[in-house]
Amino acid sequence: MTSKNPEAEPLVHLFDGHVYIFRAYHSLPPMTADDGTPCNAAYGFANTLIRYAADEAPSHAAICFDAAMTSFRNAIEPGYKAQRGETPDDLEPQFDLCREIAEALGFAVFEQDDYEADDLIGALCEDVIRWQGRARVLTTDKDLCQLVREDGRVVVHDLAKEKTFDADGVRAKFGVSPAQIPDYLGLVGDVIDNLPGVPGIGAKSAAAILRVFESIEAIPVGSGGGAAASAVSGPGGAEAWARVEVRGAAKIAQKLEAHRERALATKSLATVLRAVPGMAPRLPDLAYRGAHRERALPLFDRLGWNRIRDRIVRWRD
């Protein structure tokens, strides 16, 4: 899926780093490098990057990491991602190792205090579009489907399932357009991020609501009391709710009326930023030219990964 003319229309491959670190950690048995460092996640992560670079031969690529397990969202919502608990002791030291591996393999690396990898990817997608390029976001995180563009210039790809989501693919999976993903999450909530939605509204109900109302803000506000009747009152309210193809629309309207502020708060927290202070990369900064021999070989020697170097098909020199 590389661009036929990368100079005219570069395809920038953007990895959600922690997704593939955690995936490797849970897929491989415990491992220890020659220097004593736990390394199952790092080893799997390195193999993912090496295999991807060999298969796709990207002209431009970057990997975005969370700088910490908390971000500015925790200041707004202390319970954000709180259910994830402490990072396992044998995984904690592997985050720095994975960043070292990514840089040694020649990938541009981005991380920034107080911001999540999702926000960095969102900002980079905006940069790519400004550069008249295209972006392929590599993740399993449904939140990032909001970055998918109707013109096809940004897509999301799930490496494990080998499935690419363009705008129609997002609609087929969630029943809403990419731009409505934050509203969808505001209604159904996000268990993974510990964000509550509206009680009684599931995926099908949320999709049905958002087929009629463009956003949560566009849903009519009741005239008072929070009763079902008032929730659908107001200019066009009853008529609009009558078009929502879901059983018990009046009761759902009542629930939404009672939990509207919560839904809007969850939507806000689920919205990926499109600009991050201090991030000002240029397209050449994301160029992929292969692994750094002088960095990768000593690193793999230190770790005792003798065979992995043979899988690298592109070196900078």
N, C-alpha and C positions, 0 to 999 in steps of 0.2 A: 504493500500500500504506500510505497514511496512516491514522491512527486516525479513526473516525467521531466519536469524542468524545474529543479529545486531553486535555481537562481531567480526564476521569474515568480514562482509560487511555492515557496518552501513548505514542506509538511513537517511540523514540529511535534515530536513525540514527547508527551509530558507524563511522567510516572508519579503516581501517588505512592511515595516510598514506603510509608508505614504499612500500607495494605499488604505489600509483598513481603515485608519483613515478618509481619505476624503470620501470614500464610505459610511462609517457610518454617517458622518456629513451630507451628502446630502440625506441619506435615512431616517433619524429619525427627528422628530420635535424637536424644541428647548427644552432642559431640563436643570434644575439647581439642583445641588447636595445640600445636607443639609447645607454645608459650604458656599454656594453661588456660587460655581464654575460652569460655563457652562459645561455640561457633555454629551450631546447627542452623540458626536463622540466617547468619551471615553467609554461610556456605550456600544455602538455598537461594538467598538473594543474589549472590554473585553469579550463580548459574543462570538465574532468570535473566539478568542483564546481559550476560555473555551470549546466551542463546538468542535473545531478542536482537541484539546487535548483528549477529551472524545471519539471522533469518530475514531481517527487515532492511539492513544496510541503511540506517537513517542518515540523512544529511544534517539534521538538527534534532537535538534531544536534551531533555533536562529531567532531573529528579527533585521533587519537592518533599521536604521532611517537616514534621512537627518539631519545633525547637524544644518543646516540653509537653507534658501531658495536660497542661492547662493553657488557656488562652484568654483573650479579652472577654470571651463569652462567659467565663466563670465569674467574672466580676459582675456581670449582669444577672446571671442565673447560677448561684453556687452549686446547685445540683447537677449542672451540665456534665454529662459523662461520669458522674460520681459512682455509678454502679459498676464501673469497670474495675475498681479496686486498684491495689498496688501492682506495679509491674513485677513479674517474676524475677527473682534474683539472678537467674542465669540468662535472662533476656536483656536486662538493663545495660550491661557493658557492650552488648552487641549493636546498639544503636550507633554509637560513635564509630565502631568498626565498619558498619554498613556505609556510613558516610565516607569513610576513608576508602573503602572498596569502590564506591561509585566514582569518586574523584580519580582514583588510580586507573579505572577503566575508561576514563576520558569523558564522562558525562558532566554537564553543567549541573551544579548542585545549588539549591536554594532552601534556606530556612531563615526564619526571623522571629525573634522573641515576641510573644503575645499574639501571634497569628498561627493559624493552622495551615497545613499543607494545602487544604482545599482553597483557602484564600489566595495563596501564592499561585496556585494553578489558575484560579479565576483571573488574577491580574495578568498572568502570562498569556492567557487566551486573548485578553483584550489587546495586549501588545502584538500578538501574532496577527490578529485581524488588522490592526493598524499598519503592520508591515506587508499587508496584502498576501498573507500566507494562510495556511490551514493548520489546525491543531487536532491531534489524536490523544485523548486523555485516557491513560491506562489505569483502571481502577475497578473495584467491585462496589464502590460506595454509590448508593442511589442518589445521594445529595448532589453529586457532581453532574447528574443528568440535566440539571438546570442550566448548565453551560452549553448544552447542545444547541446549535443554531439551525433555524429553518432553512437557511441557504446551504447547509451541509459543510460549512467551513470549520465547524467544531463538532466532533463526534466523540462518543465514549466507547472504549473497547474493553471487554472483559477477557483477559488472557486465558484464564482457566477454561471458560466456556467457548472461547474463540468466537465471540459474538460482538458485533459492532452495533451500537445504538445511534442511529440518526434520529431526526425529529419524529419520523413515522414510527420508528422502533420504540421510542420513549412513549408515544401515544398508545402503541399496542401493548406495552408492558404495564403502564400505570393508568391509562385511560385519560390522561391529561397531556397538555403540551409541555415542552421543556420549561417554558417561562412560568408555568403554573406549579412546578414541583415544590417551591417553598409554601405555596398555599395548600397544596395537597398534604404536605407534612404538618402544616399548622392544624389541619383538620384531623388527620389520623394519628399524629404524634410520631415520635421516633424512639423506639425502645432502645436501640443501640446507643443513642446519645442521651437517653434518660429525659426526653422531652415529652410531656403529656400533650395529647390532642383533646378533641371534644368527646366526652364519653358517649358511646353509642354510635359514633360515626366511624365506619370502617372504610376499607379501600374502595369498594364499589359505591358506597354512599357518597364519599368524597368526590369521586370521579363524576358521578351524576350531578352533584351540586355545581361542580366547576365547569360542566358542559353548559350550564345555564348562566351562572355568574362567573365573570372573568377572574375574580379574585375574592378573597375574604372581605376586603373593604367594600366590594360592590354588592355584597349580600345585604338586602334591606334590613335596617335596624327597626326593632319593634317600637311601638309608641309608648310602651311602659309596662311594668309589671312582670315581664318575662313569661307571660302565659302564651300558649300556642297561638291564640287568636291575635295577640298583639305582635307576635314575632313576624307574622306574615302580613300585617297591616302596613299602611303607608302607601305612597304612590307606586303602583304597579307591583307591590309586594306579593299579594295573594295570587295575582295572575302569573307572576314569575315563578313562584314556588309550585304552582300547578304544572309547570313544565318540567319540574325535577322528577325524573323517572325513577323514583325510589319509594318503597312502601313506607307509609307513616311519615310523609314529608312534614306534616304539621308538628309532630312530636320532635322530629329532627330539628326543625326550625326553632322550637322551644329550647332544646339543648344547646344549640348554637348561640341563641340569645343569652343564655346563662353563662356560657363559657367563651364568649367572644374575645374578651381581653386576653385570655389564656391562649387562644388560637392565634391571635395576632402576635403575641410574644414568642410563641414557638416558631411562627413563620419568620420573624425577624432573626432569631437565632439560627435558623436553618438556611438563611440566605447567605450564599457565598459572596464574598467581597469581589469587586472587579478592579480594585486599586488598593495597593498596600504601600504605606509610607516608606520611603527609602528604597523601593524597588524601581530601578531604571535600567534594565538590561537593554542591550542592543542585539539585533539578530546575530551578528558574528559571535556574541558571547554564548550562544546556544549551538554553535556549529559542532558537529560530532566528527572528529578526525581519527578516532581510534584510541586504544589504550596507551598509557604512558609506560613504556618499557622500564624506565628507570625507577618508577614508583610501584608498578604492579609486581614485578619479579621479586624484589626484596620483600614485599608484603606477603606474597604467597610463600616465599621461603620461610619467613618467620612463622607463618601459620602451619607450615608443613603440608600445604596443598600442592603436591608435586605435579598432579595431572591436569589441574584446572587451567594452567597456562596454555596447554596445547589446544584448548578449545577456543582461544582468542584468535579470531581470523583477521583482525585489523589492528595494526600498530601505527602510532603517529609517525614513526620514522620509516 
